[in-house]
Amino acid sequence: AAIRNGIYVVIDWHDHHAEPHVDEARAFFAEMSAIYGHYPNVFFEIFNEPLQESWETDIMPYEQQIVDTIRRHSGNLIICGTRTWSQDVDLAADKPLKGFNLAYTLHFYAAYHKESLREKARVALSKGIALVASEWGTCYFDGNGQLDLNETNIWLDFLAEHNISDTNWALNDKDEACSALLPGTQNKANWSTDVLTDSGRFVRSDLKSTREAETKKAAEEEGAETKKAAEEEGDAEPLDQISSAQGVHSLFTLVLSLLAVGMTANLRA
């Protein structure tokens, strides 16, 4: 259903101790990549949150095997977990995996993770690796505690500045601060804002404002390109007189891209 509706799907091996389960993980990702790897909106996250084992001798050998397994079937994005609950992206940047279309996982919870973690991310980016914030929250790292929305905004600005895609934790109704839905919310779509938590309302508002800004920017850029092309042809005309069919096509492609973002995900080119 998600694939049919153009929603991005991350197939995730959600494990803190994946290395002893490498045979199971290889079999799982071989099957998943063979079945779903030809869909462009399907990504693979191969190790959710490694703990504090060695990047070079423990995490990296496991992940290289899984990358090689997936690459037999799919060239889609692979998101690779990093040491210390997916925070030590700077260590991964020192010795990255072999392969293409790889990104490394950066997890943060705004009430706990601050500038020092962003500095790790800057170091990693400066060394040429790609990052995905595949899990972040407005609260403490255990999913609870007070929300820190000021720090969350700092983080979201940082992600936007560096074109880092992200997914928010979490679209569920568990009784914890980072949940987007109130406990007992019906398991269906088209929720009203009345069933959103404080975190859910914040994330919804941020996604809506991001969409509106991106829509406006895309429309302005397309309008400028259309005007420039018309002027170069010596047949410039006011933008409001350009074919309505062209405008509908542009709006339609924008709507499709916005639907693909989903409620809790922000994918940045």
Phi, psi and chi 1 to 4 in degrees:
 res  aa     phi    psi   chi1   chi2   chi3   chi4
   1 ALA       -  -42.2      -      -      -      -
   2 ALA   -63.7  -43.2      -      -      -      -
   3 ILE   -62.8  -44.6  -68.7  171.7      -      -
   4 ARG   -61.1  -32.8  -74.6 -162.7  -56.2  -89.3
   5 ASN   -92.4    8.7  -75.7  -76.9      -      -
   6 GLY    71.9   23.0      -      -      -      -
   7 ILE   -90.1  138.7  -62.9  171.5      -      -
   8 TYR   -67.8  138.0  -73.3   99.2      -      -
   9 VAL  -122.4  128.5  177.1      -      -      -
  10 VAL  -110.0  115.5  178.3      -      -      -
  11 ILE   -88.2  112.8  -60.6  176.7      -      -
  12 ASP  -117.8  132.0  171.6   38.7      -      -
  13 TRP   -89.9   97.9 -172.0  -95.9      -      -
  14 HIS   -90.7   92.6 -149.8   79.3      -      -
  15 ASP  -150.9  140.5 -165.4  -13.8      -      -
  16 HIS   -93.3  -11.7  -70.5  -54.2      -      -
  17 HIS  -135.8   64.4  -53.2  -78.9      -      -
  18 ALA   -76.3  -26.1      -      -      -      -
  19 GLU   -57.1  -43.4  -58.9   94.2  -22.7      -
  20 PRO   -69.8  -10.3  -17.4   30.9      -      -
  21 HIS  -109.6   28.0  -49.7  136.7      -      -
  22 VAL   -64.0  -35.3   63.6      -      -      -
  23 ASP   -65.6  -44.2  -68.6  -21.8      -      -
  24 GLU   -64.5  -40.9  -64.2   89.2  -20.9      -
  25 ALA   -65.9  -39.9      -      -      -      -
  26 ARG   -61.5  -45.7  -88.3 -156.4  -47.4  -98.9
  27 ALA   -62.9  -41.6      -      -      -      -
  28 PHE   -62.7  -50.0  173.4   77.3      -      -
  29 PHE   -74.4  -26.4  -79.0  110.1      -      -
  30 ALA   -63.2  -44.1      -      -      -      -
  31 GLU   -68.0  -47.9  179.5 -179.7    2.2      -
  32 MET   -65.0  -41.6  -68.2  -63.1  102.1      -
  33 SER   -70.8  -33.0   58.0      -      -      -
  34 ALA   -67.7  -37.5      -      -      -      -
  35 ILE   -80.9  -45.3  -63.9  171.8      -      -
  36 TYR  -112.7   -4.2  -59.7  111.0      -      -
  37 GLY   -68.7  -12.0      -      -      -      -
  38 HIS   -90.2   -4.7   62.2  -72.3      -      -
  39 TYR   -86.3  125.1  -66.8  102.8      -      -
  40 PRO   -68.9  -17.7   23.9  -33.7      -      -
  41 ASN   -96.6   17.2   52.9  -38.0      -      -
  42 VAL  -110.7  124.9  173.4      -      -      -
  43 PHE  -116.2  165.0  -53.7  150.0      -      -
  44 PHE  -124.6  123.4  -56.0   95.8      -      -
  45 GLU  -110.2  115.2 -175.2  165.0    6.3      -
  46 ILE   -96.8   -9.5   59.7  178.1      -      -
  47 PHE  -160.6  104.4 -165.7  165.3      -      -
  48 ASN   -58.3  -62.8  169.8   57.8      -      -
  49 GLU  -145.3   87.3  -77.9 -173.0  -13.9      -
  50 PRO   -58.0  153.9  -20.7   31.3      -      -
  51 LEU   -90.8 -128.5  -59.8 -177.4      -      -
  52 GLN  -111.2   29.0  -67.2 -178.7  -59.7      -
  53 GLU   -71.8  174.1   56.7  -95.0   57.0      -
  54 SER   -72.8  135.6  166.0      -      -      -
  55 TRP   -64.3  -47.1  166.5 -107.0      -      -
  56 GLU   -74.9  -39.2  -71.1 -167.1   32.8      -
  57 THR   -99.1  -17.2   61.8      -      -      -
  58 ASP  -116.7  -60.9  -62.0  -47.1      -      -
  59 ILE   -71.2  -48.7  -57.0  167.3      -      -
  60 MET   -60.6  -46.4 -161.9  176.1  166.5      -
  61 PRO   -60.7  -41.0  -25.3   35.9      -      -
  62 TYR   -60.5  -50.8  160.3   83.4      -      -
  63 GLU   -66.9  -35.0  -66.4 -163.5  -31.9      -
  64 GLN   -63.1  -38.3 -169.3   65.0   62.7      -
  65 GLN   -63.1  -40.9  -70.8 -174.7   66.5      -
  66 ILE   -71.8  -39.8  -53.7  -54.9      -      -
  67 VAL   -57.2  -48.0  165.7      -      -      -
  68 ASP   -63.1  -36.0  -65.6  -16.2      -      -
  69 THR   -64.7  -48.2  -64.2      -      -      -
  70 ILE   -64.1  -38.4  -66.9  171.1      -      -
  71 ARG   -66.7  -14.0  -75.4  -66.9  173.7 -105.0
  72 ARG   -71.2  -16.7  -63.5 -171.4 -175.3  102.8
  73 HIS  -125.1  -24.1  -54.2  -76.4      -      -
  74 SER  -151.5  143.8  175.1      -      -      -
  75 GLY  -101.1   10.6      -      -      -      -
  76 ASN   -67.5  165.8  -73.9    9.0      -      -
  77 LEU   -57.7  133.5  177.0   67.4      -      -
  78 ILE  -115.8  126.7  -59.7  175.1      -      -
  79 ILE  -103.4  123.3  -54.5  168.1      -      -
  80 CYS  -110.6  124.8  -52.3      -      -      -
  81 GLY   -65.6  152.6      -      -      -      -
  82 THR  -124.4  164.4   54.8      -      -      -
  83 ARG   -62.0  154.7 -173.3  177.2  178.2  -86.9
  84 THR    62.6   63.5  -47.7      -      -      -
  85 TRP    54.7   41.5  -65.4  -88.9      -      -
  86 SER    59.6   52.7  -73.9      -      -      -
  87 GLN  -124.1  -29.1  -65.1  166.3   47.9      -
  88 ASP   -83.4   59.6  -71.0  -15.9      -      -
  89 VAL   -67.4  -24.4  -69.5      -      -      -
  90 ASP   -66.3  -35.0   50.4  -22.0      -      -
  91 LEU   -68.5  -39.7  -62.7 -177.7      -      -
  92 ALA   -63.8  -35.4      -      -      -      -
  93 ALA   -66.8  -28.0      -      -      -      -
  94 ASP   -68.4  -31.7  -73.4  -23.3      -      -
  95 LYS  -145.7   79.5 -166.3  171.3  174.9  107.6
  96 PRO   -74.6  164.2   25.5  -32.4      -      -
  97 LEU   -70.3  161.7  -64.0  159.9      -      -
  98 LYS   -90.5  133.1  -64.7  178.1 -179.0  178.0
  99 GLY   144.6 -176.9      -      -      -      -
 100 PHE  -125.5  160.7   64.1   93.0      -      -
 101 ASN    54.7   47.9 -155.0   10.8      -      -
 102 LEU  -111.6  143.1  -55.1  178.2      -      -
 103 ALA  -133.7  160.2      -      -      -      -
 104 TYR  -118.1  144.9  -65.2   83.5      -      -
 105 THR   -83.7  131.4  -52.8      -      -      -
 106 LEU  -122.3  114.6  175.7   70.3      -      -
 107 HIS  -108.0  139.3  -72.8 -179.1      -      -
 108 PHE  -148.5  151.0   68.2   87.2      -      -
 109 TYR  -126.1  118.8  -77.1   82.0      -      -
 110 ALA   -63.3  -27.4      -      -      -      -
 111 ALA   -76.0   -8.8      -      -      -      -
 112 TYR  -123.9  -46.1 -178.0   83.0      -      -
 113 HIS   -90.1  126.0  -60.6  110.0      -      -
 114 LYS  -125.6 -143.3  -48.4  -74.1 -175.8  178.3
 115 GLU   -61.4  -33.5 -178.4   59.7   26.8      -
 116 SER   -61.7  -35.9   60.8      -      -      -
 117 LEU   -73.7  -36.8 -175.3   53.0      -      -
 118 ARG   -62.4  -34.5  -72.4 -170.2  -71.7  -87.1
 119 GLU   -65.9  -39.0 -174.5   54.8   31.6      -
 120 LYS   -57.8  -42.5  -80.4  178.6  172.0  -77.4
 121 ALA   -64.0  -41.4      -      -      -      -
 122 ARG   -61.0  -42.4  -69.9 -172.4 -169.3   95.2
 123 VAL   -60.8  -45.9  169.6      -      -      -
 124 ALA   -62.1  -45.0      -      -      -      -
 125 LEU   -63.5  -37.4  -67.9  168.0      -      -
 126 SER   -65.4  -21.3   73.4      -      -      -
 127 LYS   -94.3    2.5  -66.1 -178.5  178.3  179.6
 128 GLY    98.5    6.6      -      -      -      -
 129 ILE   -93.3  157.3   68.5  169.2      -      -
 130 ALA   -94.1  147.2      -      -      -      -
 131 LEU  -121.8  149.6  -57.4  179.5      -      -
 132 VAL  -132.4  126.0  173.5      -      -      -
 133 ALA   -85.8   80.1      -      -      -      -
 134 SER   -79.0   -3.5   62.5      -      -      -
 135 GLU  -155.7  122.0 -179.7 -178.4  -37.3      -
 136 TRP  -148.8  154.5   66.7  -93.7      -      -
 137 GLY  -138.2  160.4      -      -      -      -
 138 THR   -82.7   -5.8   55.3      -      -      -
 139 CYS  -119.7 -150.9   57.5      -      -      -
 140 TYR   -81.7  163.9 -154.2   67.4      -      -
 141 PHE   -68.8  -13.1   62.9   75.3      -      -
 142 ASP   -88.0    6.5   62.8   -3.1      -      -
 143 GLY    87.1    0.3      -      -      -      -
 144 ASN  -127.7 -163.4 -105.7  -50.2      -      -
 145 GLY    83.8 -173.1      -      -      -      -
 146 GLN   -73.9  144.8  -67.2  -67.3  -43.4      -
 147 LEU   -74.9  143.8  -54.1 -173.5      -      -
 148 ASP  -121.1   86.2 -169.7  -21.8      -      -
 149 LEU   -76.9  -27.5  -59.2 -176.6      -      -
 150 ASN   -63.4  -47.6  -71.3  -26.5      -      -
 151 GLU   -66.9  -34.8 -170.6   69.5   25.4      -
 152 THR   -59.3  -42.9  -59.3      -      -      -
 153 ASN   -62.9  -37.6  -82.1  -39.8      -      -
 154 ILE   -61.8  -43.8  -65.9  172.7      -      -
 155 TRP   -63.6  -44.5  -91.7  108.8      -      -
 156 LEU   -65.3  -37.2  -66.2  178.1      -      -
 157 ASP   -63.3  -39.1  -71.7  -15.5      -      -
 158 PHE   -63.4  -44.8  176.2   83.7      -      -
 159 LEU   -61.8  -44.2  -61.1 -178.2      -      -
 160 ALA   -64.1  -41.6      -      -      -      -
 161 GLU   -59.9  -37.2  176.7 -173.2   -4.2      -
 162 HIS  -104.7   12.0  -64.1  -74.8      -      -
 163 ASN    54.6   45.7  -66.9  -43.7      -      -
 164 ILE   -99.1  118.9  -61.7  173.2      -      -
 165 SER   -71.2  156.5  -61.1      -      -      -
 166 ASP  -151.5  156.8   63.8  -84.0      -      -
 167 THR  -133.6  132.8   53.9      -      -      -
 168 ASN   -88.7  141.3  170.1 -108.8      -      -
 169 TRP   -97.2  118.0 -175.0  -86.7      -      -
 170 ALA  -157.5  149.5      -      -      -      -
 171 LEU   -85.5   76.2 -174.2   56.0      -      -
 172 ASN  -149.2  176.5   61.4   31.3      -      -
 173 ASP  -113.1   23.4   65.9  -17.0      -      -
 174 LYS   -62.6  146.8 -175.5  178.8  178.5 -179.4
 175 ASP   -79.7   75.5 -172.0   11.1      -      -
 176 GLU  -150.2  160.4   63.7  179.5   20.4      -
 177 ALA   -62.5  -34.5      -      -      -      -
 178 CYS   -83.4   -7.2  -84.0      -      -      -
 179 SER   -64.8  145.5  -66.3      -      -      -
 180 ALA   -84.6  -23.3      -      -      -      -
 181 LEU  -115.9  147.8  -57.5  171.2      -      -
 182 LEU   -69.2  150.0  -67.3  170.4      -      -
 183 PRO   -55.1  136.8  -26.5   35.3      -      -
 184 GLY    86.4    3.7      -      -      -      -
 185 THR   -63.2  137.8  -61.0      -      -      -
 186 GLN   -61.2  143.5  -62.1  -97.6  -27.2      -
 187 ASN   -82.3   72.5 -174.7   22.3      -      -
 188 LYS  -154.4  167.5   61.2 -179.0 -179.4  179.9
 189 ALA   -86.6 -172.5      -      -      -      -
 190 ASN    59.5   41.2  -61.5  -42.8      -      -
 191 TRP   -69.5  148.5  -62.4  -67.8      -      -
 192 SER   -84.1  164.1   71.9      -      -      -
 193 THR   -67.1  -14.7   53.9      -      -      -
 194 ASP   -65.3  -23.5  -67.8  -19.6      -      -
 195 VAL   -96.7    3.7  -57.7      -      -      -
 196 LEU   -87.0  143.2  -61.8  179.7      -      -
 197 THR   -77.8  176.6   63.3      -      -      -
 198 ASP   -59.4  -41.3  -70.1  -16.8      -      -
 199 SER   -65.4  -43.2 -176.7      -      -      -
 200 GLY   -61.2  -41.1      -      -      -      -
 201 ARG   -66.3  -39.6  -77.1 -168.3  -68.4  -87.1
 202 PHE   -62.4  -48.8  173.0   87.1      -      -
 203 VAL   -64.7  -41.6  173.5      -      -      -
 204 ARG   -59.6  -45.1  178.2  179.4 -178.8  -88.1
 205 SER   -62.8  -41.6  176.0      -      -      -
 206 ASP   -64.4  -43.5  176.0   73.2      -      -
 207 LEU   -63.4  -41.6  -73.5  172.4      -      -
 208 LYS   -63.2  -43.5  -76.4  179.8   57.6  117.1
 209 SER   -67.9  -35.9   63.8      -      -      -
 210 THR   -64.1  -44.9  -60.0      -      -      -
 211 ARG   -60.3  -46.5  -69.4  171.1 -179.1  162.6
 212 GLU   -62.3  -42.2  -70.1  164.3    0.2      -
 213 ALA   -65.4  -42.5      -      -      -      -
 214 GLU   -67.8  -37.9  -69.6  176.6   -9.6      -
 215 THR   -63.1  -45.2  -59.1      -      -      -
 216 LYS   -63.3  -44.2 -179.1  179.2  178.6 -178.7
 217 LYS   -63.4  -44.0  179.8  180.0  177.9 -177.7
 218 ALA   -64.1  -40.4      -      -      -      -
 219 ALA   -64.6  -41.5      -      -      -      -
 220 GLU   -65.3  -42.1  -71.0  172.7  -11.1      -
 221 GLU   -66.1  -40.8  -70.5  175.7  -10.6      -
 222 GLU   -67.7  -39.6 -177.2  167.8  -14.9      -
 223 GLY   -62.2  -42.0      -      -      -      -
 224 ALA   -64.9  -41.5      -      -      -      -
 225 GLU   -65.9  -39.2  -69.9  173.8    2.7      -
 226 THR   -65.7  -42.5  -57.4      -      -      -
 227 LYS   -64.4  -42.2 -177.9  176.7 -179.9 -179.8
 228 LYS   -62.9  -42.4 -179.6  179.7  178.3 -177.9
 229 ALA   -63.8  -40.2      -      -      -      -
 230 ALA   -66.7  -39.9      -      -      -      -
 231 GLU   -65.7  -38.8  -71.4  172.1  -14.9      -
 232 GLU   -65.5  -29.7  -71.5  173.9   -9.4      -
 233 GLU   -83.5   -2.7  -66.9  173.6    4.6      -
 234 GLY    72.2   22.5      -      -      -      -
 235 ASP  -134.8   46.8 -171.5   25.3      -      -
 236 ALA   -65.8  145.0      -      -      -      -
 237 GLU  -145.6  157.9   57.4 -178.9  -33.5      -
 238 PRO   -56.9  144.5  -22.5   32.4      -      -
 239 LEU   -60.4  -32.1  -70.4 -179.7      -      -
 240 ASP   -74.9   -3.8   58.2    1.9      -      -
 241 GLN  -103.5    0.0  -65.7 -179.7   16.0      -
 242 ILE   -69.7  150.0  -66.5  173.1      -      -
 243 SER   -44.8  129.5  165.3      -      -      -
 244 SER   -65.5  -29.4   60.1      -      -      -
 245 ALA   -61.9  -38.2      -      -      -      -
 246 GLN   -64.1  -40.8 -177.4 -177.0   34.9      -
 247 GLY   -64.4  -40.5      -      -      -      -
 248 VAL   -63.7  -41.8  169.4      -      -      -
 249 HIS   -60.4  -43.9  170.3   70.9      -      -
 250 SER   -63.4  -45.0  -59.4      -      -      -
 251 LEU   -62.7  -40.5  178.6   59.0      -      -
 252 PHE   -63.2  -43.8 -176.2   60.3      -      -
 253 THR   -67.1  -34.3   55.8      -      -      -
 254 LEU   -66.3  -42.7  -77.1  168.2      -      -
 255 VAL   -61.2  -42.1  168.4      -      -      -
 256 LEU   -60.4  -43.8  -75.4  179.3      -      -
 257 SER   -67.3  -32.7   67.1      -      -      -
 258 LEU   -72.9  -38.1  -64.5  177.4      -      -
 259 LEU   -61.6  -35.1  -74.6  173.3      -      -
 260 ALA   -66.9  -22.4      -      -      -      -
 261 VAL   -65.8  -40.4  169.6      -      -      -
 262 GLY    77.4  172.3      -      -      -      -
 263 MET   -70.0  -37.8  178.0  177.4  175.1      -
 264 THR  -113.4   13.0   59.5      -      -      -
 265 ALA  -123.8  145.4      -      -      -      -
 266 ASN  -130.7  104.8 -127.2  -23.6      -      -
 267 LEU  -102.1  126.2  -87.5   94.3      -      -
 268 ARG  -116.2  133.7  -52.5  177.2 -165.2  -84.6
 269 ALA   -67.9      -      -      -      -      -
